[in-house]
Amino acid sequence: MKVNGKEVEFKEKMSILNLLDNYNLDKNKVVVEVNFQILEPEVFEEYIVNKEDEIEIISFVGGG
């Protein structure tokens, strides 16, 4: 599977929420796109990644 354009190790039965936890990302501060479809945060725990998925994670960064 690809995350942000890089091949990463695929793990069986991993949810988007698990993936975010692996990257220490807060589900409330990211947008996740899977195969060119933006996922709602409510489905992060339910959506199980597939070996062929292309995932983009965009983090919000504050500043001023």
KAHU-V830733 format. One record per pair of residues at least 12 apart in sequence whose C-alpha atoms are under 8 Angstrom apart, sorted by the first residue. I is the first residue (numbers start at 0). J is the second residue. Records with the same first field share a line. If there is no record, write none. Layout:
I->J + J
This chain:
0->49 + 50 + 51 + 52 + 53 + 54
1->51 + 52 + 53 + 54
2->53 + 54 + 55 + 56
3->53 + 54 + 55 + 56
4->53 + 54 + 55
9->49 + 50
12->47 + 48
13->47 + 48
14->43 + 44 + 45 + 46 + 47 + 48
15->43 + 44 + 45 + 46 + 47 + 48
16->43 + 44
17->44
24->58
26->40
27->40
28->58 + 59
29->56 + 57 + 58 + 59
30->56 + 57 + 58
31->54 + 55 + 56 + 57
32->54 + 55 + 56
33->52 + 53 + 54 + 55
34->52 + 53 + 54
35->53
